[in-house]
Amino acid sequence: MSTTKEISIGDIGSRGAEASTKLDGDKMALNVGPSHPTTHGVLRLIMELDGDLIQKCEPVLGYLHRGDEKIAENMTYNQFVPYTDRLDYLAPLANNVAYALTVEKLTNIEIPPRCQAIRVLVCEMARISSHLLGMGVFGMDAGAWTPFMYTFTEREKLYTLFEELTGARFTTSYTRIGGVARDVPDGWLGRVESFVDQLPKAIGEVEKLLTRNRIFLDRTEGIGEISKEDALAYGLTGPNLRACGIDLDLRKDKPYSGYEQYDFDVPIGTRGDCYDRYLVRIEEVLQSIRIIKQVIKDFPTGAWYAEDAKKIFAPPKEKILSSMEELIQNFMIVTEGPQIPAGEVYFEAENPKGALGFYVVSKGGGVPYRMKIRAPSFCNLSILEKLAPGHFLSDITVILGSLDFVMGECDR
């Protein structure tokens, strides 16, 4: 008579119990998560194993769901900016910009060149910050601790720069509809340039430790291969898509915020395996350094917000304290929100994890009527059910690390 074996990591719950009753022979039901170090957050995996070989893998989401899209309907456009910080919380500055660009698409305001340059700068700094952490923990997932120390040290330097600019290290809430919260402080651009000048040396140390490391190669080459067809069918974007050999980068193909002015390359993989996904992110960091240097070299003068957007962007504090008109304008924007025309719009930006999209429906006024968020981590993670079978249990940690997802963005 056949028997069923069951091992539980964490709380199995009813779904895990139901899955175990359907197994045949000596197959085993393994429940990983939702609170487990291999899952990069509150992700739960229900797996069916034949020995060490994965037969099925079902990701279970929703443990971090907060209802962001519904919350947006009950607050003004600017009040929702801090909620975008909590999507991909490893790159909040990029989330802020993508959201602001979506709402601004409904208006006729013209964002000045200086504001656009600031936004490009912080987006590329956010990309570097996200990839530094992603590469560091990916190395840890493959058994290498030292690379994480290099990448995390560099990320801390970036967070110091973020704090100087925004007043916060982690949840920045820097962008506003029509501009940014404040101009760059004196000397800040020079400190950013100094940082990116020394960063390639640290990246080189990481590459020495990982890129030709025999153990790392054995753990990642040929593991988690994704074909071009599957990548497109499952809606993959960002480094995960480009590692499959598909040349798609919104900064090049649908440029926004002046990205067309900058010269940079889009790294493309060939096999779509875990190793290619690592290489693509390494090269993306170096390309972001190129963009940042170009932004700083030709940094525009002028306003850092749309000065003609009287009902959309609150005036600077010194004007509020010296002019009754600006005081009233600030009061109306704070209490009623930026006055956005009626309409509906969709916009997506090239975030570190992939294409982050916002679909906004407006009936006019300062509060959105409806909002839908297209989260790249959610789409990238959807391929796991197809990707995991046929791999060994020890490979699942490396596969998850190579996909580089964030559950705050996944569940929203």
VENJOLIN-V790542 format. One line per field, one symbol per residue. ss: DSSP state (A for helix, B for strand, O for the rest). A space follows every 50 residues. Layout:
ss = ???
This chain:
ss = OOOOBBBBOOOOAAAAAAAAAOOOOOOBBBBBOOOBAAAOBOOBBBBBBB OOBBBBBBBBOOOOOOOAAAAAAAOBOAAAAAAAAOOOOOOAAAAAAAAA AAAAOOOOOOOOAAAAAAAAAAAAAAAAAAAAAAAAAAAAAOOOOAAAAA AAAAAAAAAAAAAAAAOOOOOOOOBBOOBBOOOOOOOAAAAAAAAAAAAA AAAAAAAAAAOOOAAAAAAAOOOOOOOAAAAAAOOOOOAAAAOOOOOOOA AAAOOOOOAAAOOOOOOOOOOOOAAAAAAAAAAAAAAAAAAAAAAAAOOO OOOOBOOOOOOOOOOOAAAAOOOAAAAAAAAAAAAAOOOBOOBBBBBBBB BOOBBBBBBBBBOOBOBOOBBBBBOAAAAAAOOAAAAOOOOBAAAAAAAA AAAOOOAAAAAO
